[in-house]
């Protein structure tokens, strides 16, 4: 069981791991062993709360397939176990970011000074543009 926060957990049966041949470090091992891992997590059928699921779908970006499955690939390490650990850590980090609800924006009004500065700037810009016209001939 992956522990995300005190209240959010992902059970092992919700994760699917596939081991594939990796590129990169490993020497002859790269040609013989499948050390890279592809971790798949189906967000739509997960036990995550609804709000977390929606934010996770937005955060995942191109890592999420059209069917709602997040695919995380890890192949930086020489061993299967290290790649597996890295993929799980990346999934945990992603879900933790999605678990934080964004703060609601409080509406504010512009101050009197900021309105005045904006209007002064517009007047200065207008004067500058009016000087770009043709010169009057006497």
PEHU-V976614 format. One record per pair of residues at least 24 apart in sequence whose ideal C-beta (glycine too) atoms are under 8 Angstrom apart, sorted by the first residue. I is the first residue (numbers start at 1). J is the second residue. D is the distance in whole Angstrom. If there is no record, write none. Layout:
BEGIN
((I | J | D) (I | J | D))
END
This chain:
BEGIN
((2 | 88 | 6) (2 | 91 | 7) (2 | 92 | 6) (4 | 92 | 6) (4 | 95 | 5) (4 | 96 | 6) (4 | 99 | 6) (5 | 96 | 7) (5 | 99 | 6) (8 | 48 | 7) (8 | 49 | 7) (8 | 52 | 7) (8 | 95 | 7) (8 | 99 | 6) (9 | 47 | 8) (10 | 41 | 7) (10 | 46 | 7) (10 | 47 | 7) (10 | 48 | 7) (10 | 91 | 8) (10 | 95 | 7) (11 | 47 | 7) (14 | 41 | 7) (14 | 42 | 7) (14 | 45 | 8) (14 | 46 | 6) (14 | 47 | 7) (15 | 39 | 6) (15 | 40 | 7) (15 | 41 | 6) (15 | 88 | 8) (15 | 91 | 8) (16 | 40 | 4) (16 | 41 | 8) (16 | 42 | 8) (17 | 84 | 7) (17 | 87 | 8) (19 | 80 | 6) (22 | 75 | 4) (22 | 83 | 7) (23 | 75 | 7) (24 | 75 | 6) (24 | 76 | 7) (25 | 76 | 8) (25 | 77 | 8) (25 | 78 | 6) (26 | 78 | 5) (29 | 78 | 6) (33 | 80 | 7) (34 | 80 | 7) (35 | 75 | 7) (35 | 77 | 7) (35 | 78 | 7) (35 | 79 | 6) (35 | 80 | 5) (35 | 83 | 6) (36 | 73 | 7) (36 | 74 | 7) (36 | 75 | 4) (36 | 83 | 6) (37 | 73 | 7) (37 | 74 | 5) (37 | 75 | 8) (37 | 80 | 7) (37 | 83 | 5) (37 | 84 | 5) (37 | 87 | 5) (38 | 71 | 6) (38 | 72 | 7) (38 | 73 | 5) (38 | 87 | 8) (39 | 71 | 7) (39 | 72 | 5) (39 | 73 | 8) (39 | 74 | 7) (39 | 84 | 8) (39 | 87 | 4) (39 | 88 | 7) (39 | 91 | 6) (40 | 69 | 5) (40 | 70 | 7) (40 | 71 | 5) (40 | 72 | 8) (41 | 69 | 7) (41 | 70 | 5) (41 | 72 | 8) (41 | 91 | 6) (42 | 67 | 8) (42 | 68 | 6) (42 | 69 | 5) (43 | 68 | 5) (43 | 69 | 7) (43 | 70 | 6) (44 | 68 | 4) (48 | 95 | 7) (51 | 101 | 7) (52 | 95 | 7) (52 | 98 | 5) (52 | 99 | 5) (53 | 98 | 8) (55 | 97 | 8) (55 | 98 | 4) (55 | 99 | 8) (55 | 101 | 8) (56 | 94 | 7) (56 | 95 | 6) (56 | 98 | 4) (58 | 98 | 8) (59 | 94 | 6) (59 | 97 | 6) (59 | 98 | 5) (60 | 94 | 7) (70 | 94 | 7))
END
